[in-house]
Amino acid sequence: MKKNNEKGFLLAEAIVVGVFVLSLFTFLFVNVVPLVGKYEEAEKYDTVDGVYNANLVRNMVLEDANWKNVLALGTNDYKMYSTEEFCKALASPNYCKTLLSSTFLNVKLVYVTWYRTAKIKTSSKNNVEFDRAARDYIDSLDGFTQPAGSTYQKYHRLIIYFNDGSFANVEVKISE
């Protein structure tokens, strides 16, 4: 038998392949666009240099005799320090000023908060103490939840805001 009309089958096959390719591109688009956004966000937030510099600030605080002055939050959700206020609270303010100065780390502000960031996230919303960049960064932080009875109950978080607009955060264990 001779088939005279195969054009209907070709059209159906083209539609099926077209729908498959279109759904594949839609799937890729939906999954790749958020990754690009996260990559762009990561360019300013928690850069390698920023985290390294935040760790230097953390080590400076832990080696200082007055570290409890800086990390004492009491019932507050956070403390925001300018570099001058931060250095005044430490036993070696000259070293602190030199380290945080524009010559070395170029730090604008230092936030001290609890390990879990839920409280500072709530506090930063519509609070004039936080500029938009700080609110956006704090909002982008993970919740850093910990199980009950966890050793993280003795941790604080230092959030460092650099003059170039970048941020970094590092945890600090409170040793008794």
Summary of the structure (lengths in Angstrom):
residues: 176
radius of gyration: 25.5
end to end distance: 92.5
largest distance: 98.8
contacts: 455
relative contact order: 0.14
helix: 53%
strand: 16%
